[in-house]
Structures are given as C-alpha cells and as structure tokens.
Amino acid sequence: MTAIAGLFNGRFEIPDNPATPTFPGITFLNGIPVSAYNPALLDERQNETSQFGVLSYLHSGEAVDFRISAFTKYSTLHFRRDPTLSDIAFNGISQNALLKSFANGMQVDAVGRIASDHTLRSGLFVSGERFTSQTASAVLVQDGTDEFGNPTFGSTPATSFPNEIFASIGNTGWAYSAWLQDEWQLVPDLTVNYGARFDAVSQFVVGSQISPRLNTVWQATPTTVFHAGYARLFTPPPFQEGPAENLAQLNDFNGTGLTTSGATPSTANSPLQIERANLFDVGASQNLFDSLKIGLDLYYKFARDGVDFGQFALQALIPTAANWRTNDDRFGSFKSILRSLRWVRFTSDRRPMR
C-alpha cells in the first residue's frame, strides 16, 4: 500500500511594462485623461493552488500482478486585476477571474503471463471532475467613432466610467479509458507489442475513439537495439481550461449594438474539437562503453484538430484551448547517459486555425 499527498500554493505579481502604450480609442478613464495613467504602477496578481492525494495498492503473484489506485485533486487559479481598474487604460479591460477544479478517479492495471512468450497487460481508468469559472470584467462602452470609423471609448469624462460584465460557467465532466496489450516474444532477440485502447470523454467536448498500437524491439547485438512503432492518439482539450468565454457581452453590450473596449478582434467562437493523431516512431540505441549509452529517435505526427493554447478574450493570464485544423510535424531527439542534447525540428508545419 502506498499513499502520496502534496500541495502547492503559488503567488505571483505580474511584471509591468513601462513602455506599454495606452489602449486605442480611449481618451478619459474615470474622468481622468488616459495619458495620466502610468503602466509601471499597475498591480496585477495571480494565485494558484493545488492539493492532491493518491492511494495505491499493489499485488504481485506468480502469474498475475495488479495495482489499484485512487486519486483526488483540488486546484484553483485566481487572477486579480489592478484595484484601481487602471489596466483598462492599457488593455481595454480589467478583469478578475477565478477557476476551480475538483477531480476524483480510479485506475486499475494488471499484468498476466499467459504463456512463456506472451505477457498480457490491461487497464481501466475513470475520472469525474467539476469545473467552474467566474469572471468580472470592467470595460468602457463605445460612445462614438473616430474619423476612420473606429469605435471610441471615454471620449468625455462623463462616458469614461467602466461597466462590469459578469460571466460564469460550470460543468461536470467524465473521462473513461480501457486498454489491452500483448507482449509477444517472437524470438529471443525480437519482441512485438500490439494492442489497443478505448477512450471516451463527456466534458465540454464529447467523443470516443478506439486507438490501435504496434511496436517492435529488435536486440540486433548485445549492445545495439532498434525499435519502431505506431500509435493512434486521442487528446481532448484540457477540461480545466474550459471553453472560450461568452463573447456576446464584450462585443455587443446588452444587445445595444455598441461594442466595448474589451471586444475581441473576431466574434467567431467555434466549439473545441478533440485532437486525433497518428504517430510514427523509429529509433536506435547503442552502448558504446559500460558508462556511455547513446540513442536517436525520429518521429512523425499528423493530427487533425490539433490542441494548442493561446490568450483569447481574457485579460487574465489564463491560457485558452484552441484547435489547429491540421498539424504535420517531424522531429527528432538525441540523448546520452553522460550528457543530453534534445532538439525539435519542424520541416513541415501546416496549421490553419479552425
């Protein structure tokens, strides 16, 4: 029986950039000329906390080994805006954001030696998570347009006082996985691993997939090993980040047709998609001396709806998940036990944003 627990409490002060220009279109803020605000005096802070616990039981037998594990995790992220709302002068928006996540789950792994040349591995995983997000965004409402037709905000002291926009989301999500793999030793120097796993999620996205896996390892000499493999991958967007917030109020304040200083460049808000990819891997390792081992791996990955992160709409320093329509990546890794050198090289990277 093994028990693991931990916690993290991080407090961060967001660095100021004295060269930050004022937000286009704002003339006054809180009745004061926007030029009177100093970006070096902003006071934005972010707190992150996380507590987790894991309880695991391992049984080893002559023919079967298995492990049962349960886990729990609670985490928060709280971005605090400048108390004076001065960040509106430079960002167009001043925002408080609070994200909370409470997750619980269980995993079972088992290994069975079903024959002298076959070892069967299987497992099950299930988790449930409650996620909530609350934001309070202070913005200026459009009060006119300039000579080029661009919106203006706070053109007079009377129209320079911020309005609050409140938004909240909450969802309970589930994730399930099951896998089965056979390690088949064809000959003493050649091993084949083949199998499949099933994944399903019901979160901000809903989907499932059966993913085949195949890998071979050849012990060419006592000091040289070659390997090659293929895997189908299933990667949902992280549930803890949630979807992009509702942009309607920022772009059309109270249905008046007036925009706000917190409006996004685009009103498009396509739903997130699950990344589905094919990954190929070939490589070799060589023992040069008893104390030196080197290895080379080459990978090729092609993905649809590749999951990535950016900062969209939110002023808070909280990444938001987004999708690339396709990813076409090639990269390699070289390593040794005495020193390590790793690099990533994209010879082809075609990523049209969804």
C-alpha positions as CSV (number, residue, x, y, z in Angstrom):
1,M,0.0,0.0,0.0
2,T,1.3,3.4,-1.0
3,A,0.0,6.9,-0.1
4,I,1.1,10.1,-1.7
5,A,0.0,13.6,-1.0
6,G,1.1,17.1,-1.9
7,L,0.1,20.7,-2.1
8,F,1.2,23.9,-3.9
9,N,0.4,27.5,-3.2
10,G,1.9,30.0,-5.7
11,R,1.5,33.8,-5.5
12,F,2.7,35.8,-8.5
13,E,2.9,39.5,-9.2
14,I,2.5,40.2,-12.9
15,P,5.5,42.3,-14.2
16,D,4.8,45.7,-15.5
17,N,6.0,47.0,-18.8
18,P,6.7,50.8,-18.6
19,A,6.6,51.1,-22.4
20,T,3.0,49.8,-22.7
21,P,1.0,52.2,-24.9
22,T,-2.5,53.3,-24.0
23,F,-5.4,51.5,-25.5
24,P,-6.5,52.8,-28.9
25,G,-9.7,54.9,-28.8
26,I,-9.7,55.7,-25.0
27,T,-9.4,59.4,-24.1
28,F,-10.6,59.5,-20.5
29,L,-10.9,56.9,-17.7
30,N,-12.7,57.5,-14.5
31,G,-12.9,61.2,-15.5
32,I,-9.1,61.4,-15.8
33,P,-7.1,61.8,-19.1
34,V,-5.8,58.4,-20.1
35,S,-2.3,59.9,-20.6
36,A,-2.1,60.4,-16.8
37,Y,-2.0,56.7,-16.1
38,N,1.4,55.0,-15.6
39,P,1.7,51.4,-16.8
40,A,4.7,50.9,-14.4
41,L,2.3,51.3,-11.4
42,L,-0.2,48.6,-12.3
43,D,-0.7,46.0,-9.6
44,E,-2.0,42.7,-11.1
45,R,-1.6,39.4,-9.2
46,Q,-2.3,35.8,-9.7
47,N,-2.6,33.0,-7.1
48,E,-2.5,29.3,-8.0
49,T,-3.2,26.4,-5.5
50,S,-3.3,22.7,-5.9
51,Q,-3.8,19.8,-3.4
52,F,-3.7,16.2,-4.4
53,G,-3.7,12.7,-2.8
54,V,-3.1,9.2,-4.2
55,L,-3.7,5.9,-2.6
56,S,-2.4,2.8,-4.3
57,Y,-2.4,-1.0,-3.6
58,L,0.0,-3.4,-5.5
59,H,-0.3,-7.1,-5.5
60,S,2.3,-9.4,-7.0
61,G,1.6,-13.0,-7.7
62,E,3.2,-15.9,-9.6
63,A,1.1,-15.4,-12.7
64,V,-0.7,-12.0,-12.2
65,D,0.3,-8.6,-10.9
66,F,-2.2,-5.8,-10.4
67,R,-2.4,-2.3,-9.0
68,I,-5.5,-0.4,-7.9
69,S,-5.1,3.4,-7.4
70,A,-7.5,6.1,-6.4
71,F,-6.8,9.9,-6.6
72,T,-8.3,13.2,-5.7
73,K,-7.2,16.7,-6.7
74,Y,-8.5,20.2,-6.0
75,S,-7.0,23.3,-7.7
76,T,-7.7,26.9,-8.1
77,L,-6.4,29.8,-10.2
78,H,-7.3,33.4,-9.2
79,F,-6.3,36.4,-11.3
80,R,-6.7,39.7,-9.5
81,R,-6.9,42.9,-11.5
82,D,-5.4,46.3,-10.5
83,P,-7.6,47.5,-7.7
84,T,-8.0,51.0,-9.4
85,L,-9.0,49.4,-12.7
86,S,-6.1,51.2,-14.3
87,D,-5.4,48.3,-16.6
88,I,-8.3,49.4,-18.7
89,A,-6.1,52.3,-19.9
90,F,-3.7,49.9,-21.4
91,N,-5.6,46.6,-22.1
92,G,-9.1,47.9,-22.6
93,I,-10.3,45.5,-20.0
94,S,-9.8,45.0,-16.2
95,Q,-10.7,41.5,-15.1
96,N,-11.0,39.3,-12.1
97,A,-11.0,35.6,-12.9
98,L,-11.5,32.6,-10.6
99,L,-11.2,29.0,-11.9
100,K,-11.8,25.9,-9.7
101,S,-11.4,22.2,-10.4
102,F,-12.2,19.2,-8.2
103,A,-11.3,15.8,-9.7
104,N,-11.6,12.3,-8.4
105,G,-10.8,9.0,-10.2
106,M,-9.5,5.4,-10.1
107,Q,-7.2,3.4,-12.2
108,V,-6.6,-0.4,-12.4
109,D,-3.6,-2.0,-14.1
110,A,-2.9,-5.7,-14.5
111,V,-0.1,-7.9,-16.0
112,G,-0.6,-11.6,-16.7
113,R,1.9,-14.1,-18.0
114,I,-0.3,-16.2,-20.1
115,A,2.4,-18.2,-21.9
116,S,6.2,-18.4,-22.0
117,D,6.3,-16.0,-24.9
118,H,3.2,-13.9,-24.2
119,T,2.6,-11.2,-21.5
120,L,-0.8,-9.6,-21.4
121,R,-1.3,-6.1,-20.0
122,S,-4.6,-4.4,-19.4
123,G,-6.1,-1.5,-17.5
124,L,-9.1,0.6,-16.8
125,F,-9.4,4.3,-15.9
126,V,-12.3,6.5,-14.9
127,S,-12.4,10.1,-13.5
128,G,-15.0,12.7,-12.8
129,E,-14.3,16.4,-12.4
130,R,-16.3,19.5,-11.5
131,F,-15.0,22.7,-13.2
132,T,-16.2,26.3,-12.6
133,S,-15.1,29.6,-14.0
134,Q,-16.2,33.1,-12.9
135,T,-15.1,36.4,-14.4
136,A,-15.9,40.0,-13.6
137,S,-14.8,42.3,-16.5
138,A,-14.7,46.1,-16.2
139,V,-14.8,47.8,-19.7
140,L,-15.8,51.0,-21.3
141,V,-18.8,51.1,-23.6
142,Q,-18.5,52.6,-27.1
143,D,-19.6,56.3,-27.1
144,G,-18.8,57.2,-30.7
145,T,-16.5,56.6,-33.7
146,D,-13.4,58.4,-34.9
147,E,-12.8,59.9,-38.4
148,F,-11.9,56.4,-39.7
149,G,-15.0,54.7,-38.3
150,N,-13.2,53.0,-35.4
151,P,-15.0,52.9,-32.0
152,T,-14.1,55.4,-29.3
153,F,-14.4,55.0,-25.6
154,G,-14.4,57.6,-22.8
155,S,-14.4,60.5,-25.2
156,T,-15.7,62.7,-22.4
157,P,-15.3,62.4,-18.7
158,A,-19.0,61.6,-18.4
159,T,-18.7,58.5,-20.5
160,S,-15.4,57.3,-19.1
161,F,-16.6,55.2,-16.1
162,P,-16.4,51.5,-16.5
163,N,-19.2,49.0,-16.7
164,E,-19.0,45.5,-15.2
165,I,-19.7,42.4,-17.2
166,F,-20.2,39.2,-15.2
167,A,-19.9,35.7,-16.7
168,S,-19.7,32.2,-15.2
169,I,-19.6,28.6,-16.5
170,G,-19.7,25.3,-14.7
171,N,-19.7,21.7,-15.9
172,T,-19.1,18.2,-14.6
173,G,-17.1,16.1,-16.9
174,W,-16.2,12.4,-17.1
175,A,-13.3,10.5,-18.8
176,Y,-13.1,6.8,-19.4
177,S,-10.3,4.6,-20.8
178,A,-9.6,0.9,-21.2
179,W,-6.6,-0.8,-22.8
180,L,-5.3,-4.2,-23.7
181,Q,-1.8,-5.1,-24.9
182,D,0.1,-8.3,-25.7
183,E,3.9,-8.5,-25.5
184,W,4.9,-11.3,-27.8
185,Q,8.5,-12.5,-27.9
186,L,8.7,-14.0,-31.4
187,V,12.3,-15.0,-31.0
188,P,14.8,-14.2,-28.2
189,D,16.0,-11.1,-29.9
190,L,12.7,-9.8,-31.3
191,T,9.7,-8.6,-29.3
192,V,6.4,-7.3,-30.7
193,N,3.9,-5.3,-28.6
194,Y,0.4,-4.9,-30.1
195,G,-2.9,-3.8,-28.7
196,A,-5.5,-1.1,-28.5
197,R,-7.1,1.3,-26.1
198,F,-10.5,2.9,-25.9
199,D,-11.0,6.4,-24.7
200,A,-14.2,8.4,-24.2
201,V,-14.9,11.8,-22.7
202,S,-18.0,13.8,-21.8
203,Q,-16.8,17.2,-20.9
204,F,-17.0,20.5,-22.8
205,V,-16.4,18.1,-25.8
206,V,-17.9,14.7,-26.2
207,G,-16.3,11.9,-28.2
208,S,-14.7,8.5,-28.2
209,Q,-12.1,6.5,-30.1
210,I,-10.5,3.1,-30.4
211,S,-6.8,3.5,-30.9
212,P,-4.5,0.7,-32.2
213,R,-0.9,0.4,-31.0
214,L,2.0,-1.5,-32.5
215,N,5.7,-1.6,-31.5
216,T,8.7,-3.8,-32.3
217,V,12.0,-4.0,-30.5
218,W,15.0,-5.8,-32.0
219,Q,18.1,-6.6,-30.0
220,A,20.4,-6.7,-33.0
221,T,23.5,-7.2,-30.9
222,P,24.2,-7.3,-27.2
223,T,24.9,-3.6,-27.4
224,T,22.6,-2.4,-30.2
225,V,18.8,-2.1,-30.1
226,F,16.4,-0.9,-32.8
227,H,12.8,-0.1,-32.4
228,A,9.8,1.1,-34.4
229,G,6.2,1.9,-33.6
230,Y,2.9,3.3,-34.5
231,A,0.1,4.7,-32.2
232,R,-3.2,6.3,-32.8
233,L,-3.7,9.2,-30.4
234,F,-6.8,10.8,-28.8
235,T,-6.3,14.1,-27.0
236,P,-9.3,16.1,-25.7
237,P,-8.7,19.8,-24.8
238,P,-7.9,20.1,-21.1
239,F,-11.1,20.3,-19.1
240,Q,-9.6,22.6,-16.5
241,E,-9.3,25.5,-19.0
242,G,-12.9,25.4,-20.1
243,P,-14.2,26.8,-23.4
244,A,-13.6,30.4,-24.5
245,E,-15.9,32.7,-22.5
246,N,-19.1,34.0,-24.0
247,L,-18.0,36.9,-26.2
248,A,-21.5,38.4,-26.8
249,Q,-21.4,40.9,-24.0
250,L,-17.9,42.1,-24.8
251,N,-18.8,42.7,-28.5
252,D,-22.4,43.8,-28.2
253,F,-23.1,45.4,-24.8
254,N,-26.6,44.5,-23.5
255,G,-27.8,44.0,-27.1
256,T,-27.4,47.7,-27.9
257,G,-25.2,47.1,-30.9
258,L,-22.4,49.1,-29.1
259,T,-19.0,47.4,-28.7
260,T,-16.8,47.7,-25.7
261,S,-13.1,48.3,-25.1
262,G,-12.8,44.6,-24.2
263,A,-14.2,43.4,-27.6
264,T,-12.3,40.7,-29.4
265,P,-10.8,41.1,-32.9
266,S,-13.2,38.4,-34.1
267,T,-16.6,37.3,-32.9
268,A,-16.0,33.7,-34.1
269,N,-16.2,31.2,-31.3
270,S,-16.0,27.8,-32.8
271,P,-16.5,24.9,-30.4
272,L,-13.4,23.0,-29.4
273,Q,-12.6,19.7,-31.0
274,I,-10.8,16.6,-29.9
275,E,-7.3,16.1,-31.4
276,R,-6.9,12.8,-33.3
277,A,-3.5,12.0,-34.5
278,N,-1.2,9.3,-36.0
279,L,2.3,9.0,-34.5
280,F,5.2,7.0,-36.0
281,D,8.5,6.5,-34.2
282,V,11.7,4.8,-35.3
283,G,15.0,4.8,-33.3
284,A,18.1,3.0,-32.1
285,S,20.3,2.9,-29.0
286,Q,23.9,1.9,-28.7
287,N,26.0,1.0,-25.7
288,L,29.4,2.5,-26.6
289,F,31.0,1.7,-23.2
290,D,29.7,0.5,-19.9
291,S,29.2,4.1,-18.8
292,L,28.0,5.6,-22.1
293,K,24.8,4.9,-24.0
294,I,23.5,7.0,-26.9
295,G,20.2,6.9,-28.6
296,L,18.4,8.5,-31.6
297,D,14.7,8.8,-32.1
298,L,12.8,10.1,-35.2
299,Y,9.1,10.9,-35.0
300,Y,6.4,11.9,-37.5
301,K,3.0,13.1,-36.3
302,F,-0.1,14.0,-38.3
303,A,-3.0,15.4,-36.3
304,R,-6.4,16.8,-37.1
305,D,-7.9,19.5,-34.8
306,G,-4.5,19.8,-33.0
307,V,-5.0,21.1,-29.5
308,D,-3.0,24.3,-28.6
309,F,-3.2,27.2,-26.2
310,G,-3.4,31.0,-26.6
311,Q,-4.7,34.0,-24.8
312,F,-8.0,34.9,-26.4
313,A,-10.5,37.4,-25.0
314,L,-9.4,37.1,-21.4
315,Q,-7.1,39.7,-19.9
316,A,-6.1,37.4,-17.2
317,L,-3.0,35.3,-17.7
318,I,-5.0,32.1,-18.2
319,P,-4.4,30.1,-21.4
320,T,-7.4,29.2,-23.5
321,A,-7.5,26.0,-25.6
322,A,-7.8,26.3,-29.4
323,N,-7.6,24.0,-32.4
324,W,-5.4,23.9,-35.5
325,R,-7.2,22.3,-38.4
326,T,-4.2,20.0,-39.1
327,N,-0.7,19.5,-37.8
328,D,2.1,17.9,-39.8
329,D,5.2,17.6,-37.5
330,R,8.6,15.9,-37.9
331,F,11.1,16.0,-35.1
332,G,14.0,14.1,-33.6
333,S,15.7,13.5,-30.3
334,F,19.3,12.6,-29.5
335,K,20.3,11.5,-26.0
336,S,23.2,10.0,-24.0
337,I,23.6,9.0,-20.3
338,L,26.5,11.3,-19.8
339,R,25.1,14.4,-21.4
340,S,21.8,15.1,-23.1
341,L,21.0,17.2,-26.2
342,R,17.5,17.4,-27.4
343,W,16.0,19.4,-30.3
344,V,12.8,19.8,-32.1
345,R,12.9,20.5,-35.9
346,F,9.7,21.2,-37.9
347,T,10.4,20.6,-41.6
348,S,6.7,20.9,-42.3
349,D,4.3,22.7,-40.2
350,R,0.9,23.5,-41.8
351,R,-1.5,24.7,-39.2
352,P,-4.6,26.5,-40.5
353,M,-6.5,27.7,-37.4
354,R,-10.0,26.4,-37.1
